[in-house]
Amino acid sequence: MNKNDYFGDAAADEDTLFRDIHKHILHQAKSGGRIDTETELAERFHVTRYKVRKALSILSQMGIVDRAPKRGMTVNSLGPKNLSSQIQVQMDIANFDIREFIEARLLIEVEIIPLAIRRMTPALLGRLEDAINRIEMSASNTEEADRWDREFHLLLLEACGNRVLQVFSAALVTYFEKTTAHLPQNDPDFVLDMARKERELLGAIKRGEAERAKSLLSMQLREQVDLLPT
C-alpha cells in the first residue's frame, strides 16, 4: 500500500465513523433516549475518544448538536437554517471551486425569481429596501456592505416560499462570505454601484418583470467571476 492509499483509506474510515455516529445520535434523539457520551460512543464504535471528538466537533459546527460541560449533548431540531448550515459545512469539507458555486447560483437562484415575484409581500419588499439602504450606509465598509448584500439575496430566497429551495440556495448564498476579501476594499464607489444594481433588480421585481429581473441577477452573478483571482 502506498502513502496515498493509506491516507485515502484513513479518510474513508473517518467519513464512515462520522456517518455512523451521526445516524446513531439521531436515532437516540428520535426515540427519546439519552444521548451517549464521548466515552460510550468510543466504546460502541471501537475507536479512540479523539476520533469521536472530531466527529462530534463537525456535528456541532453543522448545528446538529449542542455540547456543554456537565450538561452533556443535545440534538437540535432540524429547521431550514440548520439544514443550510449542515449543507454549507459539507461544501467546505468537499472544497468545491468557487466558480462551481457561482454556476450553481445561476442555475438555482436566478430561476427562483419568477416564484419570488408571485409570492412577494409588502413586508418583504420593505425589508429588501432596507437591505439596500444598509448597503448604501456602509459605503466605506466593504465587509458590512457585502453582508447586507447577502442579506438582500437571502430575502429574495425567502420570498419564493419554497423551503426546499431556500435550504439549498441559502447555503450557496451564505458561502459567498468567503469571497469578501476579493472585493475592492472600502471603496465607496464600488459599494454604491452594488446598491444601484440591487435597486435596479428590485425595481424589476416590483414591476413584475420576471425576465428582466432574471437577466439582471444573472449579470450580477457573472460579474462576480471577474472579481475572483485567476
N, CA and C atoms as a LAMMPS dump frame, in Angstrom:
ITEM: TIMESTEP
0
ITEM: NUMBER OF ATOMS
690
ITEM: BOX BOUNDS ff ff ff
-5.0000000000000000e+02 5.0000000000000000e+02
-5.0000000000000000e+02 5.0000000000000000e+02
-5.0000000000000000e+02 5.0000000000000000e+02
ITEM: ATOMS id mol type element x y z
1 1 1 N 0.852 -1.207 0
2 1 2 C 0 0 0
3 1 3 C 0.876 1.241 0
4 2 1 N 0.667 2.175 -0.95
5 2 2 C 1.444 3.402 -0.951
6 2 3 C 0.81 4.426 -0.027
7 3 1 N 1.507 5.575 0.131
8 3 2 C 1.064 6.591 1.082
9 3 3 C -0.321 7.113 0.722
10 4 1 N -0.581 7.356 -0.554
11 4 2 C -1.882 7.892 -0.962
12 4 3 C -3.016 6.926 -0.636
13 5 1 N -2.737 5.625 -0.829
14 5 2 C -3.747 4.62 -0.498
15 5 3 C -4.049 4.656 0.992
16 6 1 N -2.991 4.816 1.809
17 6 2 C -3.16 4.822 3.271
18 6 3 C -4.042 5.986 3.707
19 7 1 N -3.679 7.186 3.207
20 7 2 C -4.45 8.36 3.618
21 7 3 C -5.867 8.313 3.068
22 8 1 N -6.02 7.744 1.871
23 8 2 C -7.355 7.602 1.314
24 8 3 C -8.214 6.694 2.177
25 9 1 N -7.634 5.567 2.633
26 9 2 C -8.36 4.645 3.498
27 9 3 C -8.692 5.299 4.828
28 10 1 N -7.742 6.08 5.374
29 10 2 C -7.956 6.748 6.658
30 10 3 C -9.099 7.745 6.563
31 11 1 N -9.13 8.514 5.458
32 11 2 C -10.198 9.498 5.265
33 11 3 C -11.547 8.796 5.124
34 12 1 N -11.553 7.665 4.405
35 12 2 C -12.796 6.91 4.224
36 12 3 C -13.291 6.384 5.562
37 13 1 N -12.351 5.895 6.421
38 13 2 C -12.727 5.385 7.738
39 13 3 C -13.328 6.496 8.597
40 14 1 N -12.736 7.696 8.549
41 14 2 C -13.259 8.825 9.323
42 14 3 C -14.647 9.215 8.836
43 15 1 N -14.839 9.203 7.531
44 15 2 C -16.147 9.555 6.968
45 15 3 C -17.2 8.536 7.39
46 16 1 N -16.834 7.252 7.377
47 16 2 C -17.754 6.198 7.808
48 16 3 C -18.103 6.358 9.28
49 17 1 N -17.084 6.636 10.106
50 17 2 C -17.319 6.84 11.534
51 17 3 C -18.239 8.033 11.768
52 18 1 N -17.996 9.121 11.035
53 18 2 C -18.831 10.314 11.176
54 18 3 C -20.286 9.984 10.872
55 19 1 N -20.516 9.286 9.768
56 19 2 C -21.887 8.961 9.371
57 19 3 C -22.548 8.01 10.367
58 20 1 N -21.76 7.059 10.884
59 20 2 C -22.308 6.108 11.849
60 20 3 C -22.695 6.8 13.155
61 21 1 N -21.837 7.703 13.641
62 21 2 C -22.136 8.436 14.872
63 21 3 C -23.335 9.348 14.662
64 22 1 N -23.359 10.019 13.513
65 22 2 C -24.48 10.905 13.174
66 22 3 C -25.797 10.116 13.204
67 23 1 N -25.824 9.001 12.528
68 23 2 C -27.033 8.171 12.444
69 23 3 C -27.439 7.676 13.826
70 24 1 N -26.463 7.235 14.625
71 24 2 C -26.747 6.684 15.956
72 24 3 C -27.335 7.754 16.878
73 25 1 N -26.755 8.956 16.859
74 25 2 C -27.226 10.037 17.73
75 25 3 C -28.641 10.479 17.336
76 26 1 N -28.89 10.596 16.042
77 26 2 C -30.228 10.977 15.584
78 26 3 C -31.261 9.928 15.979
79 27 1 N -30.875 8.637 15.916
80 27 2 C -31.786 7.561 16.318
81 27 3 C -32.105 7.662 17.808
82 28 1 N -31.082 7.941 18.631
83 28 2 C -31.31 8.085 20.068
84 28 3 C -32.247 9.258 20.356
85 29 1 N -32.019 10.375 19.657
86 29 2 C -32.854 11.558 19.88
87 29 3 C -34.297 11.288 19.461
88 30 1 N -34.474 10.612 18.332
89 30 2 C -35.819 10.328 17.819
90 30 3 C -36.59 9.413 18.757
91 31 1 N -35.886 8.458 19.38
92 31 2 C -36.541 7.505 20.28
93 31 3 C -36.72 8.066 21.683
94 32 1 N -36.189 9.29 21.905
95 32 2 C -36.354 9.918 23.209
96 32 3 C -35.38 9.437 24.264
97 33 1 N -34.387 8.673 23.839
98 33 2 C -33.413 8.144 24.79
99 33 3 C -32.31 9.137 25.111
100 34 1 N -31.484 8.782 26.087
101 34 2 C -30.349 9.623 26.449
102 34 3 C -29.277 9.506 25.372
103 35 1 N -28.622 10.638 25.071
104 35 2 C -27.557 10.648 24.058
105 35 3 C -26.268 10.133 24.687
106 36 1 N -25.594 9.223 24.009
107 36 2 C -24.348 8.648 24.526
108 36 3 C -23.282 9.717 24.754
109 37 1 N -22.431 9.476 25.727
110 37 2 C -21.285 10.355 25.977
111 37 3 C -20.16 10.01 25.002
112 38 1 N -19.102 10.831 25
113 38 2 C -17.931 10.548 24.151
114 38 3 C -17.381 9.154 24.445
115 39 1 N -17.259 8.844 25.736
116 39 2 C -16.69 7.551 26.136
117 39 3 C -17.556 6.405 25.645
118 40 1 N -18.861 6.546 25.792
119 40 2 C -19.777 5.484 25.357
120 40 3 C -19.742 5.313 23.844
121 41 1 N -19.631 6.434 23.121
122 41 2 C -19.547 6.341 21.663
123 41 3 C -18.245 5.67 21.238
124 42 1 N -17.146 5.998 21.931
125 42 2 C -15.851 5.382 21.616
126 42 3 C -15.905 3.879 21.829
127 43 1 N -16.564 3.46 22.918
128 43 2 C -16.678 2.025 23.209
129 43 3 C -17.582 1.34 22.198
130 44 1 N -18.681 2.006 21.848
131 44 2 C -19.638 1.411 20.908
132 44 3 C -19.005 1.175 19.542
133 45 1 N -18.219 2.155 19.052
134 45 2 C -17.661 2.06 17.703
135 45 3 C -16.197 1.597 17.694
136 46 1 N -15.679 1.258 18.878
137 46 2 C -14.331 0.697 18.995
138 46 3 C -13.26 1.622 18.405
139 47 1 N -13.355 2.878 18.783
140 47 2 C -12.366 3.872 18.336
141 47 3 C -11.938 4.712 19.542
142 48 1 N -10.955 5.568 19.333
143 48 2 C -10.493 6.43 20.423
144 48 3 C -11.468 7.579 20.641
145 49 1 N -11.418 8.178 21.839
146 49 2 C -12.251 9.347 22.126
147 49 3 C -11.86 10.52 21.232
148 50 1 N -10.588 10.578 20.834
149 50 2 C -10.129 11.654 19.954
150 50 3 C -10.897 11.619 18.632
151 51 1 N -11.065 10.426 18.068
152 51 2 C -11.788 10.305 16.8
153 51 3 C -13.271 10.642 16.98
154 52 1 N -13.825 10.247 18.102
155 52 2 C -15.222 10.586 18.392
156 52 3 C -15.37 12.095 18.52
157 53 1 N -14.413 12.714 19.219
158 53 2 C -14.464 14.165 19.445
159 53 3 C -14.415 14.916 18.121
160 54 1 N -13.616 14.439 17.171
161 54 2 C -13.542 15.09 15.855
162 54 3 C -14.891 15.024 15.142
163 55 1 N -15.533 13.872 15.199
164 55 2 C -16.836 13.719 14.553
165 55 3 C -17.878 14.614 15.223
166 56 1 N -17.864 14.661 16.561
167 56 2 C -18.824 15.487 17.291
168 56 3 C -18.586 16.968 17.046
169 57 1 N -17.317 17.342 16.855
170 57 2 C -16.991 18.739 16.569
171 57 3 C -17.618 19.173 15.247
172 58 1 N -17.584 18.312 14.233
173 58 2 C -18.195 18.628 12.943
174 58 3 C -19.711 18.711 13.094
175 59 1 N -20.292 17.792 13.846
176 59 2 C -21.742 17.823 14.074
177 59 3 C -22.156 19.093 14.794
178 60 1 N -21.3 19.561 15.696
179 60 2 C -21.577 20.812 16.412
180 60 3 C -21.506 21.999 15.464
181 61 1 N -20.476 22.036 14.591
182 61 2 C -20.336 23.112 13.603
183 61 3 C -21.535 23.141 12.658
184 62 1 N -22.071 21.979 12.376
185 62 2 C -23.201 21.887 11.454
186 62 3 C -24.522 22.268 12.131
187 63 1 N -24.471 22.489 13.443
188 63 2 C -25.683 22.865 14.166
189 63 3 C -26.589 21.691 14.496
190 64 1 N -26.072 20.465 14.34
191 64 2 C -26.883 19.282 14.618
192 64 3 C -26.949 19.024 16.119
193 65 1 N -25.823 19.236 16.81
194 65 2 C -25.799 19 18.261
195 65 3 C -25.255 20.222 18.992
196 66 1 N -25.624 20.321 20.258
197 66 2 C -25.044 21.297 21.171
198 66 3 C -24.323 20.515 22.257
199 67 1 N -23.11 20.959 22.579
200 67 2 C -22.33 20.277 23.62
201 67 3 C -21.973 21.283 24.692
202 68 1 N -22.187 20.895 25.945
203 68 2 C -21.876 21.78 27.063
204 68 3 C -21.335 20.952 28.216
205 69 1 N -20.306 21.488 28.939
206 69 2 C -19.744 20.76 30.084
207 69 3 C -20.827 20.441 31.112
208 70 1 N -20.792 19.231 31.639
209 70 2 C -21.704 18.746 32.691
210 70 3 C -23.126 18.516 32.194
211 71 1 N -23.575 19.327 31.217
212 71 2 C -24.94 19.16 30.723
213 71 3 C -25.035 18.058 29.672
214 72 1 N -23.899 17.714 29.066
215 72 2 C -23.909 16.681 28.055
216 72 3 C -24.244 17.22 26.677
217 73 1 N -24.772 16.349 25.839
218 73 2 C -25.02 16.693 24.441
219 73 3 C -26.518 16.635 24.144
220 74 1 N -27.001 17.62 23.38
221 74 2 C -28.397 17.637 22.952
222 74 3 C -28.451 17.759 21.438
223 75 1 N -29.502 17.212 20.849
224 75 2 C -29.688 17.26 19.396
225 75 3 C -30.674 18.373 19.074
226 76 1 N -30.285 19.255 18.162
227 76 2 C -31.139 20.381 17.782
228 76 3 C -32.207 19.942 16.785
229 77 1 N -33.322 20.657 16.792
230 77 2 C -34.341 20.419 15.773
231 77 3 C -33.803 20.894 14.43
232 78 1 N -34.148 20.187 13.37
233 78 2 C -33.586 20.468 12.054
234 78 3 C -34.487 21.39 11.238
235 79 1 N -34.426 22.685 11.556
236 79 2 C -35.139 23.668 10.763
237 79 3 C -34.353 24.029 9.517
238 80 1 N -34.946 24.843 8.63
239 80 2 C -34.254 25.227 7.388
240 80 3 C -32.883 25.853 7.613
241 81 1 N -32.747 26.699 8.658
242 81 2 C -31.463 27.363 8.901
243 81 3 C -30.385 26.351 9.247
244 82 1 N -30.714 25.38 10.121
245 82 2 C -29.735 24.366 10.485
246 82 3 C -29.379 23.477 9.293
247 83 1 N -30.378 23.157 8.486
248 83 2 C -30.098 22.334 7.312
249 83 3 C -29.157 23.053 6.35
250 84 1 N -29.362 24.359 6.173
251 84 2 C -28.468 25.136 5.31
252 84 3 C -27.047 25.124 5.862
253 85 1 N -26.932 25.257 7.178
254 85 2 C -25.61 25.243 7.812
255 85 3 C -24.93 23.901 7.601
256 86 1 N -25.709 22.813 7.718
257 86 2 C -25.143 21.483 7.512
258 86 3 C -24.614 21.329 6.089
259 87 1 N -25.417 21.777 5.131
260 87 2 C -25.017 21.673 3.723
261 87 3 C -23.748 22.488 3.477
262 88 1 N -23.676 23.681 4.087
263 88 2 C -22.511 24.525 3.864
264 88 3 C -21.246 23.899 4.445
265 89 1 N -21.358 23.285 5.629
266 89 2 C -20.194 22.613 6.223
267 89 3 C -19.718 21.497 5.313
268 90 1 N -20.65 20.73 4.77
269 90 2 C -20.276 19.658 3.856
270 90 3 C -19.616 20.215 2.595
271 91 1 N -20.086 21.361 2.126
272 91 2 C -19.461 22.012 0.97
273 91 3 C -18.035 22.434 1.3
274 92 1 N -17.837 22.946 2.514
275 92 2 C -16.493 23.341 2.932
276 92 3 C -15.556 22.141 2.938
277 93 1 N -16.06 21.035 3.464
278 93 2 C -15.248 19.819 3.528
279 93 3 C -14.904 19.335 2.122
280 94 1 N -15.886 19.431 1.212
281 94 2 C -15.667 18.971 -0.169
282 94 3 C -14.719 19.88 -0.939
283 95 1 N -14.558 21.127 -0.458
284 95 2 C -13.608 22.07 -1.074
285 95 3 C -13.913 22.317 -2.55
286 96 1 N -15.177 22.652 -2.838
287 96 2 C -15.56 22.95 -4.216
288 96 3 C -14.899 24.248 -4.688
289 97 1 N -14.704 24.354 -5.996
290 97 2 C -14.182 25.574 -6.587
291 97 3 C -15.255 26.656 -6.541
292 98 1 N -14.85 27.894 -6.246
293 98 2 C -15.802 28.995 -6.116
294 98 3 C -16.628 29.184 -7.384
295 99 1 N -16.05 28.893 -8.535
296 99 2 C -16.797 29.052 -9.785
297 99 3 C -17.944 28.049 -9.89
298 100 1 N -17.787 26.913 -9.218
299 100 2 C -18.884 25.947 -9.182
300 100 3 C -20.06 26.505 -8.383
301 101 1 N -19.76 27.258 -7.323
302 101 2 C -20.817 27.875 -6.531
303 101 3 C -21.573 28.911 -7.357
304 102 1 N -20.826 29.71 -8.115
305 102 2 C -21.477 30.727 -8.946
306 102 3 C -22.346 30.068 -10.006
307 103 1 N -21.843 28.992 -10.593
308 103 2 C -22.626 28.269 -11.592
309 103 3 C -23.912 27.721 -10.969
310 104 1 N -23.802 27.198 -9.75
311 104 2 C -24.976 26.661 -9.063
312 104 3 C -25.978 27.765 -8.752
313 105 1 N -25.476 28.942 -8.34
314 105 2 C -26.385 30.066 -8.068
315 105 3 C -27.106 30.497 -9.342
316 106 1 N -26.401 30.484 -10.458
317 106 2 C -27.028 30.844 -11.731
318 106 3 C -28.156 29.881 -12.077
319 107 1 N -27.926 28.596 -11.795
320 107 2 C -28.909 27.578 -12.144
321 107 3 C -30.106 27.573 -11.197
322 108 1 N -29.876 27.944 -9.933
323 108 2 C -30.952 27.858 -8.938
324 108 3 C -31.544 29.219 -8.614
325 109 1 N -30.693 30.135 -8.133
326 109 2 C -31.191 31.413 -7.623
327 109 3 C -31.899 32.23 -8.701
328 110 1 N -31.33 32.261 -9.895
329 110 2 C -31.941 33.039 -10.972
330 110 3 C -33.326 32.487 -11.319
331 111 1 N -33.453 31.17 -11.331
332 111 2 C -34.729 30.557 -11.713
333 111 3 C -35.8 30.688 -10.632
334 112 1 N -35.392 31.06 -9.425
335 112 2 C -36.355 31.254 -8.337
336 112 3 C -37.107 32.58 -8.499
337 113 1 N -36.522 33.517 -9.248
338 113 2 C -37.07 34.878 -9.342
339 113 3 C -38.564 34.928 -9.693
340 114 1 N -39.046 34.219 -10.718
341 114 2 C -40.485 34.301 -11.032
342 114 3 C -41.364 33.879 -9.856
343 115 1 N -40.926 32.852 -9.125
344 115 2 C -41.67 32.389 -7.955
345 115 3 C -41.661 33.454 -6.862
346 116 1 N -40.507 34.089 -6.667
347 116 2 C -40.395 35.144 -5.649
348 116 3 C -41.306 36.326 -5.996
349 117 1 N -41.388 36.661 -7.274
350 117 2 C -42.254 37.775 -7.7
351 117 3 C -43.717 37.464 -7.397
352 118 1 N -44.134 36.23 -7.685
353 118 2 C -45.529 35.857 -7.463
354 118 3 C -45.892 35.855 -5.982
355 119 1 N -44.914 35.545 -5.131
356 119 2 C -45.213 35.382 -3.704
357 119 3 C -44.69 36.533 -2.838
358 120 1 N -44.195 37.573 -3.48
359 120 2 C -43.643 38.712 -2.741
360 120 3 C -44.732 39.4 -1.92
361 121 1 N -44.38 39.799 -0.699
362 121 2 C -45.312 40.517 0.175
363 121 3 C -44.804 41.936 0.408
364 122 1 N -45.689 42.862 0.798
365 122 2 C -45.248 44.229 1.102
366 122 3 C -44.186 44.258 2.205
367 123 1 N -44.325 43.38 3.192
368 123 2 C -43.357 43.343 4.288
369 123 3 C -41.964 42.973 3.775
370 124 1 N -41.899 41.983 2.886
371 124 2 C -40.607 41.575 2.333
372 124 3 C -40.024 42.659 1.432
373 125 1 N -40.872 43.338 0.683
374 125 2 C -40.391 44.447 -0.152
375 125 3 C -39.748 45.519 0.73
376 126 1 N -40.365 45.771 1.887
377 126 2 C -39.804 46.746 2.809
378 126 3 C -38.452 46.31 3.349
379 127 1 N -38.321 45.022 3.649
380 127 2 C -37.032 44.506 4.156
381 127 3 C -35.965 44.536 3.065
382 128 1 N -36.362 44.303 1.822
383 128 2 C -35.415 44.387 0.707
384 128 3 C -34.929 45.827 0.525
385 129 1 N -35.852 46.77 0.613
386 129 2 C -35.482 48.196 0.532
387 129 3 C -34.511 48.556 1.65
388 130 1 N -34.804 48.059 2.845
389 130 2 C -33.943 48.35 3.995
390 130 3 C -32.546 47.789 3.785
391 131 1 N -32.457 46.591 3.225
392 131 2 C -31.14 45.982 2.979
393 131 3 C -30.32 46.847 2.021
394 132 1 N -30.969 47.382 0.981
395 132 2 C -30.266 48.256 0.039
396 132 3 C -29.818 49.54 0.735
397 133 1 N -30.694 50.096 1.574
398 133 2 C -30.314 51.299 2.333
399 133 3 C -29.093 51.026 3.199
400 134 1 N -29.054 49.845 3.791
401 134 2 C -27.925 49.479 4.658
402 134 3 C -26.627 49.351 3.853
403 135 1 N -26.765 48.848 2.634
404 135 2 C -25.579 48.767 1.763
405 135 3 C -25.034 50.174 1.528
406 136 1 N -25.928 51.096 1.192
407 136 2 C -25.512 52.486 0.925
408 136 3 C -24.91 53.137 2.162
409 137 1 N -25.475 52.853 3.319
410 137 2 C -24.958 53.416 4.567
411 137 3 C -23.577 52.872 4.917
412 138 1 N -23.25 51.705 4.339
413 138 2 C -21.957 51.065 4.609
414 138 3 C -20.974 51.291 3.466
415 139 1 N -21.118 52.411 2.763
416 139 2 C -20.323 52.661 1.559
417 139 3 C -18.817 52.6 1.805
418 140 1 N -18.38 52.915 3.009
419 140 2 C -16.938 52.913 3.306
420 140 3 C -16.49 51.648 4.018
421 141 1 N -17.371 50.67 4.102
422 141 2 C -17.043 49.434 4.808
423 141 3 C -17.49 48.25 3.951
424 142 1 N -16.571 47.751 3.135
425 142 2 C -16.917 46.691 2.181
426 142 3 C -17.469 45.452 2.864
427 143 1 N -16.882 45.064 3.981
428 143 2 C -17.316 43.846 4.672
429 143 3 C -18.775 43.965 5.121
430 144 1 N -19.134 45.11 5.712
431 144 2 C -20.506 45.314 6.177
432 144 3 C -21.474 45.419 4.995
433 145 1 N -21.058 46.126 3.947
434 145 2 C -21.906 46.262 2.758
435 145 3 C -22.16 44.902 2.112
436 146 1 N -21.118 44.082 2.05
437 146 2 C -21.259 42.756 1.448
438 146 3 C -22.181 41.882 2.288
439 147 1 N -22.137 42.056 3.598
440 147 2 C -23.025 41.286 4.477
441 147 3 C -24.483 41.637 4.185
442 148 1 N -24.768 42.922 3.993
443 148 2 C -26.138 43.331 3.692
444 148 3 C -26.548 42.936 2.279
445 149 1 N -25.578 42.856 1.384
446 149 2 C -25.881 42.386 0.029
447 149 3 C -26.303 40.92 0.069
448 150 1 N -25.615 40.122 0.877
449 150 2 C -26.028 38.722 1.029
450 150 3 C -27.414 38.637 1.668
451 151 1 N -27.677 39.523 2.638
452 151 2 C -28.993 39.55 3.272
453 151 3 C -30.084 39.839 2.239
454 152 1 N -29.802 40.748 1.309
455 152 2 C -30.748 41.065 0.233
456 152 3 C -31.096 39.803 -0.555
457 153 1 N -30.082 39.028 -0.905
458 153 2 C -30.313 37.827 -1.702
459 153 3 C -31.003 36.733 -0.885
460 154 1 N -30.708 36.651 0.404
461 154 2 C -31.391 35.682 1.259
462 154 3 C -32.876 36.029 1.384
463 155 1 N -33.185 37.325 1.402
464 155 2 C -34.587 37.758 1.463
465 155 3 C -35.331 37.394 0.174
466 156 1 N -34.657 37.505 -0.96
467 156 2 C -35.276 37.08 -2.227
468 156 3 C -35.625 35.59 -2.176
469 157 1 N -34.722 34.804 -1.582
470 157 2 C -34.976 33.366 -1.45
471 157 3 C -36.147 33.118 -0.508
472 158 1 N -36.22 33.901 0.556
473 158 2 C -37.337 33.773 1.498
474 158 3 C -38.655 34.055 0.784
475 159 1 N -38.636 35.003 -0.131
476 159 2 C -39.861 35.385 -0.845
477 159 3 C -40.412 34.25 -1.688
478 160 1 N -39.558 33.352 -2.159
479 160 2 C -40.041 32.281 -3.039
480 160 3 C -40.983 31.331 -2.306
481 161 1 N -40.858 31.257 -0.976
482 161 2 C -41.792 30.476 -0.176
483 161 3 C -41.612 28.973 -0.226
484 162 1 N -40.622 28.497 -0.976
485 162 2 C -40.363 27.056 -1.067
486 162 3 C -39.18 26.733 -0.165
487 163 1 N -39.436 26.031 0.936
488 163 2 C -38.391 25.813 1.935
489 163 3 C -37.265 24.922 1.431
490 164 1 N -37.587 23.99 0.543
491 164 2 C -36.542 23.116 -0.005
492 164 3 C -35.556 23.948 -0.832
493 165 1 N -36.091 24.811 -1.701
494 165 2 C -35.229 25.689 -2.497
495 165 3 C -34.451 26.64 -1.603
496 166 1 N -35.108 27.143 -0.538
497 166 2 C -34.448 28.065 0.375
498 166 3 C -33.245 27.416 1.039
499 167 1 N -33.395 26.174 1.478
500 167 2 C -32.319 25.478 2.192
501 167 3 C -31.077 25.367 1.319
502 168 1 N -31.253 24.893 0.091
503 168 2 C -30.098 24.711 -0.788
504 168 3 C -29.525 26.054 -1.251
505 169 1 N -30.397 26.974 -1.604
506 169 2 C -29.922 28.257 -2.118
507 169 3 C -29.258 29.088 -1.03
508 170 1 N -29.806 29.051 0.195
509 170 2 C -29.206 29.812 1.289
510 170 3 C -27.798 29.331 1.581
511 171 1 N -27.553 28.043 1.453
512 171 2 C -26.203 27.511 1.654
513 171 3 C -25.252 28.079 0.607
514 172 1 N -25.726 28.228 -0.627
515 172 2 C -24.895 28.795 -1.694
516 172 3 C -24.617 30.268 -1.462
517 173 1 N -25.665 31.034 -1.093
518 173 2 C -25.503 32.472 -0.887
519 173 3 C -24.581 32.748 0.296
520 174 1 N -24.82 32.049 1.406
521 174 2 C -24.028 32.279 2.612
522 174 3 C -22.561 31.954 2.386
523 175 1 N -22.288 31.007 1.511
524 175 2 C -20.896 30.634 1.216
525 175 3 C -20.093 31.836 0.737
526 176 1 N -20.752 32.802 0.113
527 176 2 C -20.038 33.919 -0.501
528 176 3 C -19.454 34.894 0.514
529 177 1 N -19.669 34.639 1.798
530 177 2 C -18.945 35.377 2.831
531 177 3 C -17.441 35.187 2.652
532 178 1 N -17.06 34.028 2.106
533 178 2 C -15.651 33.714 1.915
534 178 3 C -15.005 34.533 0.8
535 179 1 N -15.819 35.178 -0.041
536 179 2 C -15.261 35.92 -1.174
537 179 3 C -15.125 37.416 -0.898
538 180 1 N -15.534 37.867 0.301
539 180 2 C -15.489 39.301 0.611
540 180 3 C -14.097 39.881 0.413
541 181 1 N -13.087 39.125 0.778
542 181 2 C -11.704 39.618 0.684
543 181 3 C -11.301 39.914 -0.757
544 182 1 N -12.007 39.335 -1.73
545 182 2 C -11.661 39.557 -3.137
546 182 3 C -12.326 40.806 -3.712
547 183 1 N -13.2 41.44 -2.938
548 183 2 C -13.876 42.649 -3.411
549 183 3 C -12.993 43.867 -3.182
550 184 1 N -13.165 44.935 -3.977
551 184 2 C -12.426 46.177 -3.723
552 184 3 C -12.71 46.659 -2.298
553 185 1 N -11.675 46.836 -1.505
554 185 2 C -11.857 47.115 -0.089
555 185 3 C -12.104 48.59 0.202
556 186 1 N -13.192 48.837 0.964
557 186 2 C -13.536 50.173 1.454
558 186 3 C -13.551 51.215 0.33
559 187 1 N -14.148 50.818 -0.783
560 187 2 C -14.26 51.681 -1.957
561 187 3 C -15.719 52.115 -2.084
562 188 1 N -16.06 53.332 -1.669
563 188 2 C -17.46 53.784 -1.702
564 188 3 C -18.102 53.667 -3.072
565 189 1 N -17.354 53.959 -4.132
566 189 2 C -17.927 53.884 -5.489
567 189 3 C -18.359 52.459 -5.817
568 190 1 N -17.536 51.489 -5.429
569 190 2 C -17.873 50.082 -5.685
570 190 3 C -19.138 49.692 -4.926
571 191 1 N -19.197 50.078 -3.654
572 191 2 C -20.354 49.719 -2.819
573 191 3 C -21.633 50.39 -3.323
574 192 1 N -21.548 51.653 -3.686
575 192 2 C -22.727 52.362 -4.171
576 192 3 C -23.21 51.79 -5.506
577 193 1 N -22.268 51.326 -6.323
578 193 2 C -22.65 50.665 -7.579
579 193 3 C -23.36 49.343 -7.274
580 194 1 N -22.901 48.65 -6.229
581 194 2 C -23.55 47.413 -5.778
582 194 3 C -25.007 47.703 -5.404
583 195 1 N -25.208 48.788 -4.635
584 195 2 C -26.559 49.16 -4.203
585 195 3 C -27.424 49.55 -5.406
586 196 1 N -26.825 50.26 -6.36
587 196 2 C -27.573 50.68 -7.555
588 196 3 C -28.084 49.465 -8.328
589 197 1 N -27.249 48.452 -8.456
590 197 2 C -27.649 47.249 -9.185
591 197 3 C -28.771 46.513 -8.458
592 198 1 N -28.7 46.505 -7.108
593 198 2 C -29.757 45.848 -6.351
594 198 3 C -31.076 46.627 -6.483
595 199 1 N -30.996 47.973 -6.53
596 199 2 C -32.215 48.777 -6.709
597 199 3 C -32.831 48.512 -8.083
598 200 1 N -31.986 48.368 -9.077
599 200 2 C -32.475 48.078 -10.429
600 200 3 C -33.173 46.72 -10.444
601 201 1 N -32.569 45.745 -9.766
602 201 2 C -33.164 44.405 -9.671
603 201 3 C -34.491 44.466 -8.914
604 202 1 N -34.505 45.187 -7.795
605 202 2 C -35.738 45.289 -7.009
606 202 3 C -36.831 46.005 -7.8
607 203 1 N -36.464 46.998 -8.591
608 203 2 C -37.443 47.707 -9.42
609 203 3 C -38.118 46.775 -10.404
610 204 1 N -37.32 45.902 -11.034
611 204 2 C -37.882 44.933 -11.989
612 204 3 C -38.822 43.961 -11.276
613 205 1 N -38.456 43.58 -10.053
614 205 2 C -39.299 42.67 -9.27
615 205 3 C -40.628 43.337 -8.92
616 206 1 N -40.571 44.591 -8.498
617 206 2 C -41.795 45.327 -8.15
618 206 3 C -42.733 45.451 -9.346
619 207 1 N -42.15 45.611 -10.534
620 207 2 C -42.969 45.76 -11.736
621 207 3 C -43.432 44.417 -12.295
622 208 1 N -42.981 43.346 -11.664
623 208 2 C -43.365 42.018 -12.126
624 208 3 C -42.657 41.59 -13.387
625 209 1 N -41.508 42.204 -13.695
626 209 2 C -40.761 41.894 -14.918
627 209 3 C -39.782 40.749 -14.644
628 210 1 N -40.302 39.529 -14.672
629 210 2 C -39.515 38.361 -14.29
630 210 3 C -38.273 38.168 -15.164
631 211 1 N -38.432 38.266 -16.474
632 211 2 C -37.288 38.026 -17.362
633 211 3 C -36.217 39.103 -17.189
634 212 1 N -36.653 40.347 -17.008
635 212 2 C -35.701 41.436 -16.765
636 212 3 C -34.959 41.213 -15.451
637 213 1 N -35.685 40.818 -14.414
638 213 2 C -35.057 40.567 -13.114
639 213 3 C -34.073 39.405 -13.198
640 214 1 N -34.45 38.355 -13.919
641 214 2 C -33.544 37.206 -14.085
642 214 3 C -32.27 37.622 -14.81
643 215 1 N -32.419 38.457 -15.845
644 215 2 C -31.272 38.923 -16.615
645 215 3 C -30.33 39.761 -15.746
646 216 1 N -30.896 40.632 -14.919
647 216 2 C -30.087 41.492 -14.046
648 216 3 C -29.344 40.67 -13.002
649 217 1 N -30.03 39.695 -12.396
650 217 2 C -29.385 38.858 -11.384
651 217 3 C -28.296 38.007 -12.006
652 218 1 N -28.575 37.452 -13.177
653 218 2 C -27.576 36.649 -13.88
654 218 3 C -26.328 37.474 -14.178
655 219 1 N -26.529 38.721 -14.598
656 219 2 C -25.407 39.614 -14.894
657 219 3 C -24.585 39.883 -13.628
658 220 1 N -25.273 40.095 -12.506
659 220 2 C -24.585 40.337 -11.238
660 220 3 C -23.696 39.163 -10.853
661 221 1 N -24.245 37.965 -10.948
662 221 2 C -23.5 36.783 -10.544
663 221 3 C -22.311 36.533 -11.473
664 222 1 N -22.498 36.782 -12.751
665 222 2 C -21.393 36.582 -13.694
666 222 3 C -20.277 37.603 -13.454
667 223 1 N -20.645 38.799 -13.032
668 223 2 C -19.632 39.824 -12.734
669 223 3 C -18.766 39.422 -11.552
670 224 1 N -19.323 38.603 -10.65
671 224 2 C -18.541 38.156 -9.502
672 224 3 C -17.352 37.304 -9.935
673 225 1 N -17.504 36.604 -11.045
674 225 2 C -16.393 35.764 -11.54
675 225 3 C -15.189 36.641 -11.876
676 226 1 N -15.441 37.834 -12.437
677 226 2 C -14.35 38.722 -12.841
678 226 3 C -13.579 39.264 -11.635
679 227 1 N -14.193 39.249 -10.456
680 227 2 C -13.532 39.764 -9.246
681 227 3 C -12.657 38.724 -8.57
682 228 1 N -12.787 37.468 -9.001
683 228 2 C -12.029 36.397 -8.367
684 228 3 C -10.633 36.308 -8.938
685 229 1 N -9.662 35.882 -8.122
686 229 2 C -8.287 35.739 -8.639
687 229 3 C -8.219 34.623 -9.68
688 230 1 N -7.4 34.808 -10.677
689 230 2 C -7.28 33.801 -11.731
690 230 3 C -6.266 32.742 -11.34
